Amino acid sequence: MWLYVQEVLVPYQKADAADHGRPRGNLSDLYPRWLGARELLLHHRNPYSPEVTREIQAGYYGRTLDPRRSDDPKDQQGFAYPIYVVFLLAPTIGLPFPVVETGFRWLLAVLTLISVLLWLRVARWRPSLAVTSILIILTFGSFAVVQGIKLQQLSLVVNGIVAASAAALIAGQFALAGFLLALATFKPQLALPMAAWLSLWTISDWRRRQGFVWSFGLTMAVLLIASEYVLPGWMGHFREAISAYRDYTQGARSLLEVITTPALGKVMVAAIVAAVAAVGWNIRRVSHDSVAFSVMLALVLAATVVIVPSFAPYNQVFLLPAVFVIATSWRDLWERNWLTRATCAVGALVVFWPWLASCGLLLASLVLPAESVQRAWTAPLRNSLLLPVVVLGLLVLCAGNRLKAGYPASAGATEIPAKP
């Protein structure tokens, strides 16, 4: 996968950009956030302003975008994050960006490695060292992680923080979990669905679980107050930035809206939200040390990837807990009946297709000209939109028995085989 990206995808993108006169700068998703943080904290400038946006474009694309050029990118790369993301980046604003870029890639790699181990713990799967190593290699070889590290995407940071929050919940550390999940809200579309269900879960046993809500709420209050201090009225600027983002990207859409139609996709999103909410309501009293609780966390995150108004592959790293839960149930699904067996076969093909296609392109590059191979650059990515839907469907199939009244982890651990 890494070779495919480096030897096929990137060369194609460079050639295509040259043919159409499209600019290419550092193309780092970290850069707009880093420059905005630097300008706010060092020079007291509004990172949402058009002036800072043009400076971001000069670094990200290599020059400012020209609306008169039809082939110029539509994404203005404005600072479209809650302002408190600058606190995360504050330690780096005095460093040259190439240094920050290199260090951040290593940080993403470390966080991804740790998240695999944490998600295994959340999924209550304790595989052998060999299997764990294979899972880590496959994770780092997924297009979601490759793209996230290449682009320095903050989604991988959120994944690491959310994994730590989920592991803290499983361990009964509710206050720590609330604190960590609040930190992850600098990408609100990824963190808030999980926060919503956990709030319902907390209220259902307030006496024991209230630490989560108090910690989450106090941390959010501190972040919001500090944000208002460094940039008064930032929420209005943030809303305008989100509105502008929707305009120049022709409206952010969920992958269901892309796969089907905007109208049908919205209906399907509403149906998934209603179904997950109903399941969450039914099991809201399960214990934090139950298998049902772990499965519900995986279900909420898998549904989040499907319904959020973004279909970027790097968000698919949040499917890891769902994939691990499915792996622990694979034998049961395969042996249940012919329909689940066929579903498993389709699911396996969808999951493994990017690797198979990447290998095929690399083998083809040994005998075919580079231009011919690059023309097939879409092959490993053709099922990218289907992957979250397939994983969510498989998770629903295997989750039925586990989404009953929770049972203690000590008993549940014997129910989950060590190897799929």
VEXZAKE-358271 format. One line per 8 residues: number of its first residue (from 1); their letters; for each residue x, y, z of C-alpha. Coordinates in Angstrom, 3 decimals. Each point is the difference from the previous one (the first is absolute). Layout:
<drentors>
NUM = A = X Y Z  ...
</drentors>
This chain:
<drentors>
1 = MWLYVQEV = 0.000 0.000 0.000  2.798 2.415 0.854  1.737 -0.821 -3.282  -3.264 0.456 -1.906  -0.472 3.469 1.496  3.624 1.014 -0.567  0.563 -1.568 -3.421  -3.435 0.181 -1.640
9 = LVPYQKAD = -2.422 2.386 1.705  2.337 2.929 0.768  1.714 -0.039 -3.450  -3.435 -0.042 -1.650  -1.168 2.942 2.111  3.155 1.964 -0.827  -0.343 -0.675 -3.723  -3.702 0.868 0.030
17 = AADHGRPR = 0.680 3.241 1.918  2.715 0.966 -2.503  -2.302 -0.691 -2.967  -2.752 2.210 1.432  2.140 2.671 1.616  -1.176 -0.848 3.494  2.313 1.203 2.785  1.702 -2.391 2.420
25 = GNLSDLYP = 1.658 1.243 3.168  0.596 -1.963 3.184  -3.563 -1.456 -0.196  0.082 -0.574 3.752  -3.351 -0.059 1.799  1.891 1.063 3.104  1.323 3.185 -1.604  -3.225 2.089 0.019
33 = RWLGAREL = -0.540 -0.791 3.684  3.661 0.588 0.886  0.221 3.323 -1.843  -3.307 1.144 1.490  1.238 -0.883 3.494  3.294 1.828 -0.594  -1.674 3.135 -1.303  -2.486 0.088 2.880
41 = LLHHRNPY = 2.368 -0.745 2.876  3.084 1.876 -1.236  -1.456 2.847 -2.046  -3.552 0.260 1.400  -1.604 -0.357 -3.432  -3.355 -1.597 -0.666  0.715 -3.427 -1.580  -3.460 0.004 -1.606
49 = SPEVTREI = 0.733 3.241 -1.911  0.342 0.107 -3.808  3.542 1.345 0.368  1.175 -3.019 2.001  -1.863 -2.309 -2.400  2.003 1.413 -2.909  3.234 -0.558 1.919  -1.085 -3.578 0.680
57 = QAGYYGRT = -0.631 -0.512 -3.718  3.474 1.324 -0.837  1.540 -2.766 2.114  -2.492 -2.793 -0.605  -0.335 0.444 -3.766  3.210 1.932 -0.721  -1.966 3.128 -0.954  -3.327 1.651 0.740
65 = LDPRRSDD = -2.958 -1.377 -1.913  -1.326 1.958 -2.954  -3.800 -0.208 -0.485  0.521 0.867 -3.676  1.839 -3.287 -0.542  -2.573 -2.727 -0.481  2.504 -2.759 0.771  1.069 1.435 3.340
73 = PKDQQGFA = -1.135 -2.030 3.048  -3.335 1.006 1.505  1.027 -0.719 3.584  1.163 3.341 1.391  1.805 -1.707 2.923  -1.437 2.445 2.508  0.410 -0.450 3.739  -3.225 -1.999 0.547
81 = YPIYVVFL = 0.683 -1.421 3.476  -1.113 1.024 3.506  2.519 2.551 1.223  1.129 -2.170 2.892  1.954 -2.186 -2.431  2.689 2.690 0.309  0.718 -1.165 3.557  0.925 -3.427 -1.368
89 = LAPTIGLP = 2.399 1.581 -2.492  1.362 2.745 2.273  3.278 -1.850 0.816  0.898 -0.081 -3.714  -0.647 3.561 -1.133  3.575 1.148 0.632  1.479 -2.729 -2.212  0.466 -0.028 -3.794
97 = FPVVETGF = -2.842 -1.871 -1.662  2.236 -2.681 -1.631  1.154 -0.972 3.499  -3.589 -0.017 1.283  -1.102 -2.048 -3.012  2.612 -2.701 0.573  -0.655 -0.211 3.718  -3.752 -0.108 -0.521
105 = RWLLAVLT = 0.267 -2.950 -2.377  1.876 -1.942 2.666  -2.579 1.051 2.590  -2.792 -1.321 -2.233  1.843 -3.300 -0.421  0.431 -0.391 3.770  -3.621 0.947 0.709  -1.235 -2.469 -2.633
113 = LISVLLWL = 2.097 -2.794 1.485  -1.296 0.728 3.505  -3.574 0.259 -1.274  0.168 -3.520 -1.463  0.961 -1.372 3.417  -2.665 2.072 1.746  -2.741 -1.008 -2.439  0.928 -3.653 0.492
121 = RVARWRPS = -0.488 0.559 3.713  -3.340 1.712 -0.565  -1.121 -2.840 -2.287  1.066 -2.461 2.743  2.163 -1.927 -2.426  3.360 -1.179 1.276  1.677 -1.639 -2.986  3.471 -1.490 0.006
129 = LAVTSILI = 3.044 2.175 -0.622  0.211 -1.284 -3.573  -3.647 0.850 -0.751  0.366 3.392 1.670  3.035 0.731 -2.168  -1.948 -0.954 -3.125  -2.880 2.275 1.026  2.410 2.897 0.514
137 = ILTFGSFA = 1.607 -0.591 -3.405  -3.392 -0.181 -1.731  -1.118 3.187 1.754  3.096 1.892 -1.118  -0.500 -1.465 -3.472  -3.596 1.200 -0.290  -0.651 2.900 -2.349  -1.698 1.896 2.838
145 = VVQGIKLQ = 3.190 0.072 2.083  2.316 0.483 -2.980  -2.032 2.989 -1.164  -0.328 1.365 3.533  3.755 -0.098 0.637  0.909 1.322 -3.458  -2.392 2.940 0.391  0.716 0.467 3.747
153 = QLSLVVNG = -3.700 -0.282 0.699  -1.260 0.920 3.466  -2.578 -2.801 -0.232  2.756 -2.411 1.032  0.607 2.107 3.116  -3.709 -0.104 0.807  0.026 -3.773 -0.508  2.793 -0.383 2.536
161 = IVAASAAA = -1.732 2.223 2.550  -3.380 -1.703 -0.466  1.641 -3.430 0.346  1.598 1.135 3.275  -3.364 1.329 1.192  -1.737 -3.287 -0.852  2.707 -2.016 1.767  -0.382 2.222 3.074
169 = LIAGQFAL = -3.740 -0.668 -0.008  0.546 -3.744 -0.188  2.352 0.289 2.982  -2.571 1.984 1.985  1.978 3.279 -0.152  -3.016 2.156 -0.871  1.504 3.400 0.820  3.082 -0.683 -2.133
177 = AGFLLALA = -2.213 -1.221 -2.836  -2.091 3.186 0.072  3.103 2.190 -0.001  1.517 -1.816 -2.987  -3.206 -0.030 -2.029  -0.404 3.757 0.524  3.517 0.504 -1.393  -1.013 -1.970 -3.102
185 = TFKPQLAL = -2.808 2.434 -0.860  2.308 2.185 -2.092  -1.455 -2.299 -2.683  -3.563 0.212 1.336  -1.612 -2.078 -2.731  2.086 -3.009 1.078  -0.180 0.359 3.795  -3.487 1.338 0.743
193 = PMAAWLSL = -2.044 -3.072 -1.064  1.951 -2.098 2.512  -0.385 2.751 2.616  -3.758 0.074 -0.582  -0.454 -3.711 0.646  2.329 0.013 2.995  -1.982 2.884 1.497  -3.163 -2.107 -0.244
201 = WTISDWRR = 1.870 -2.965 1.468  1.257 2.154 2.886  -3.420 1.399 0.850  -1.374 -3.549 0.178  2.181 -0.641 3.081  0.861 3.491 1.145  1.297 -0.879 3.425  2.754 -2.293 -1.305
209 = RQGFVWSF = 0.746 1.645 -3.342  -0.375 3.737 0.555  3.773 0.481 -0.031  -0.056 -0.329 -3.786  -2.465 2.839 -0.554  1.579 2.290 2.591  3.462 -0.518 -1.450  -1.170 0.384 -3.599
217 = GLTMAVLL = -2.037 3.108 0.820  2.704 1.707 2.059  2.663 -0.692 -2.622  -2.238 1.389 -2.731  -0.718 3.057 2.132  3.708 0.661 0.489  0.659 -0.414 -3.734  -2.848 2.307 -0.974
225 = IASEYVLP = 0.900 2.684 2.544  3.669 -0.097 -0.991  -1.024 0.192 -3.663  -2.144 3.048 0.657  2.937 1.597 1.804  2.468 -0.457 -2.867  -2.554 0.926 -2.710  -3.190 1.719 1.197
233 = GWMGHFRE = -3.020 -0.934 -2.136  1.761 -2.998 -1.536  -3.189 -2.070 -0.207  -1.468 2.396 -2.555  3.167 -0.188 -2.078  -0.044 -3.804 0.278  -3.602 -0.201 -1.236  0.876 2.229 -2.946
241 = AISAYRDY = 3.015 -2.163 -0.799  -2.144 -3.155 0.028  -2.590 1.676 -2.219  2.707 1.104 -2.423  1.463 -3.507 0.005  -3.364 -1.444 -0.974  -0.292 2.541 -2.805  3.365 -0.573 -1.636
249 = TQGARSLL = -0.233 -3.781 0.341  -3.521 0.004 -1.469  -1.414 -1.123 3.334  1.678 -2.544 2.223  -1.725 -3.361 -0.510  0.000 -3.331 1.765  1.235 -3.024 -1.912  -3.589 -1.299 -0.159
257 = EVITTPAL = -0.980 3.154 -1.889  2.889 -0.604 -2.391  -0.739 -3.698 -0.501  -3.733 0.549 -0.587  -1.594 3.439 -0.455  -0.017 3.022 2.321  -3.666 -0.525 0.882  0.177 -3.765 0.503
265 = GKVMVAAI = 3.308 0.345 1.824  -1.527 2.400 2.529  -2.859 -2.433 0.617  2.451 -2.849 0.549  2.096 2.144 2.355  -3.113 0.834 2.023  -0.936 -3.690 0.129  3.470 -0.988 1.250
273 = VAAVAAVG = -0.043 2.725 2.652  -3.436 -1.135 1.168  1.013 -3.672 0.062  3.225 0.619 1.927  -1.841 2.298 2.411  -2.618 -2.709 0.607  2.683 -2.609 0.691  1.819 2.420 2.277
281 = WNIRRVSH = -3.195 0.693 1.938  -0.691 -3.700 0.468  3.442 -0.760 1.423  0.623 3.302 1.778  0.254 -1.755 3.375  2.749 -2.481 -0.936  3.154 0.062 2.068  3.229 1.504 -1.277
289 = DSVAFSVM = 1.645 -3.423 0.400  -2.524 -1.809 -2.199  0.510 -1.277 -3.521  -3.205 1.783 -1.026  1.541 3.330 0.976  3.089 -0.668 -2.144  -2.124 -1.018 -2.969  -2.139 3.117 0.382
297 = LALVLAAT = 3.092 2.210 -0.113  1.088 -1.742 -3.210  -3.510 0.398 -1.438  -0.156 3.732 0.752  3.405 0.627 -1.582  -0.763 -2.097 -3.099  -3.305 1.830 -0.437  1.821 3.314 0.442
305 = VVIVPSFA = 2.291 -0.761 -2.946  -3.050 -0.778 -2.144  -2.129 3.031 0.935  2.454 2.901 0.447  0.028 2.568 -2.826  3.372 -1.185 -1.280  1.026 -3.069 -1.965  3.767 0.451 0.319
313 = PYNQVFLL = 1.688 -3.426 0.296  2.181 1.070 2.947  -3.101 0.077 2.231  -0.314 -3.752 -0.515  2.624 -0.542 2.710  -2.967 0.275 2.395  -1.221 -3.344 -1.363  2.783 -1.817 1.864
321 = PAVFVIAT = -2.060 -0.967 3.094  -2.808 -1.261 -2.254  2.457 -2.049 -2.071  1.450 -1.542 3.158  -3.457 -0.891 1.352  -0.862 -1.586 -3.355  3.259 -1.974 0.045  -0.855 -1.490 3.387
329 = SWRDLWER = -3.369 -1.138 -1.401  1.234 -1.162 -3.395  -0.286 -3.732 0.635  -3.535 0.366 1.337  -1.071 2.108 -2.991  1.608 -2.400 -2.474  -1.703 -3.051 1.478  -3.414 1.539 0.698
337 = NWLTRATC = -1.631 -0.443 -3.428  0.670 0.431 -3.698  -1.159 3.629 -0.021  2.414 1.141 2.713  2.725 -2.065 -1.655  -0.592 1.822 -3.296  -0.048 3.322 1.836  3.323 -0.833 1.638
345 = AVGALVVF = 1.504 -0.881 -3.376  -1.126 3.308 -1.511  1.248 1.867 3.063  3.412 -1.666 -0.174  0.284 0.856 -3.702  -0.881 3.649 0.670  2.528 0.252 2.841  2.846 -1.727 -1.851
353 = WPWLASCG = -0.655 1.457 -3.457  2.207 3.128 0.428  2.992 -2.196 0.846  -0.675 -2.415 -2.851  -0.418 2.837 -2.504  3.150 1.752 1.254  2.012 -3.180 -0.444  -1.442 -0.398 -3.486
361 = LLLASLVL = 1.030 3.515 -0.997  3.505 -0.476 1.357  0.389 -3.254 -1.922  -1.327 1.700 -3.130  2.582 2.767 0.444  2.733 -2.578 -0.594  -1.106 -0.527 -3.612  -2.119 3.046 -0.910
369 = PAESVQRA = 0.976 3.665 -0.444  -0.547 2.187 3.066  -2.617 2.076 -1.842  -2.121 -3.089 -0.682  0.127 -1.116 3.626  -0.805 3.479 1.280  -3.154 0.101 -2.114  -1.341 -2.814 2.197
377 = WTAPLRNS = 0.701 1.948 3.211  -3.640 -0.282 1.116  0.025 -3.819 0.169  0.961 -0.397 3.697  -2.455 2.725 1.022  -3.090 -1.089 -1.908  -1.671 -1.567 3.018  1.082 2.711 2.438
385 = LLLPVVVL = -3.534 1.321 0.466  -1.416 -3.494 0.502  2.449 -1.033 2.715  -1.652 1.848 2.938  -3.458 -1.198 -1.054  1.179 -3.621 -0.244  1.759 0.178 3.379  -3.091 1.522 1.620
393 = GLLVLCAG = -2.178 -2.719 -1.506  2.287 -2.807 1.181  0.151 1.568 3.461  -3.791 0.043 0.207  -0.085 -3.683 -0.986  2.450 -1.075 2.682  -1.153 2.403 2.718  -3.484 -1.379 0.630
401 = NRLKAGYP = 0.816 -2.408 2.802  2.483 2.397 1.582  -2.312 2.993 0.141  -2.100 -1.616 2.686  0.189 0.821 3.670  3.712 0.346 0.744  1.933 -2.703 1.693  3.323 0.409 1.821
409 = ASAGATEI = 3.160 0.061 -2.038  1.400 -2.924 1.969  -2.842 -2.167 -1.224  -0.158 1.571 -3.444  3.678 -0.529 -0.657  -0.551 -3.740 -0.179  -2.646 0.548 -2.647  2.398 1.690 -2.412
417 = PAKP = 2.484 -2.320 -1.685  3.636 1.013 0.053  0.277 -0.500 -3.748  -2.655 0.573 -2.689
</drentors>
